[in-house]
Amino acid sequence: MIGVVCFRGCGETIWLAAALAASMAVAVMLVTKTVHPPGGATALIAVIGGEKIHQLGFLYSLIPVASGRLFL
């Protein structure tokens, strides 16, 4: 969700959105004591993932979580 919010908030400034998404995701994980490195990458993919990912919007945050839980 952080990656989607950063992408929508920063608009055309992809480098800023990418930096904010990764750093904010790591910061939230540190505060909640749930550090998991792929979480930062997932937020980064929401920003740099391409048009299909951007069209998903907040649904993107559900797809990796739901499919991961299904497989586990």
C-alpha positions in Angstrom: 0.0 0.0 0.0 2.9 2.3 0.8 4.3 1.9 -2.8 0.9 2.7 -4.4 0.5 5.8 -2.2 4.0 7.0 -3.0 3.4 6.5 -6.7 0.1 8.3 -6.7 1.4 11.1 -4.5 4.6 11.8 -6.4 3.1 11.5 -9.9 5.8 11.9 -12.6 8.7 12.0 -10.2 9.5 8.3 -10.3 12.9 8.5 -8.6 11.3 10.3 -5.6 8.4 7.9 -5.4 10.7 4.9 -5.5 13.0 6.2 -2.8 10.1 7.1 -0.6 8.3 3.8 -1.1 11.3 1.6 -0.2 12.4 3.7 2.7 8.9 4.2 4.2 8.2 0.4 3.9 11.4 -0.4 5.7 10.6 2.3 8.4 7.1 0.9 9.0 8.5 -2.7 9.2 11.1 -1.5 11.8 8.5 0.3 13.9 6.2 -2.8 13.9 9.1 -5.2 14.3 8.1 -7.2 11.2 11.2 -6.7 9.1 11.1 -8.7 5.9 13.3 -7.5 3.0 10.9 -8.5 0.2 8.4 -6.0 1.7 10.6 -3.1 0.6 11.0 -4.7 -2.8 7.2 -5.1 -3.1 6.7 -1.4 -2.3 9.4 -0.5 -4.9 7.7 -2.7 -7.6 4.5 -0.8 -7.0 6.3 2.3 -8.2 8.6 1.0 -11.0 6.6 -2.0 -12.1 5.1 -0.7 -15.3 1.7 0.3 -16.6 -0.1 -2.9 -15.8 0.9 -2.7 -12.1 0.0 1.0 -12.0 -3.5 0.2 -13.3 -4.1 -2.2 -10.5 -3.7 0.5 -7.9 -4.5 -0.6 -4.4 -5.5 -4.0 -5.8 -1.7 -4.6 -6.3 -1.2 -4.7 -2.6 -3.8 -7.5 -2.2 -2.5 -9.7 -5.0 0.9 -10.6 -3.6 -0.5 -11.0 -0.1 -3.4 -13.1 -1.2 -1.5 -15.4 -3.5 1.3 -15.8 -0.9 -1.2 -16.8 1.8 -2.9 -19.2 -0.6 0.4 -21.0 -1.5 1.5 -21.1 2.1 
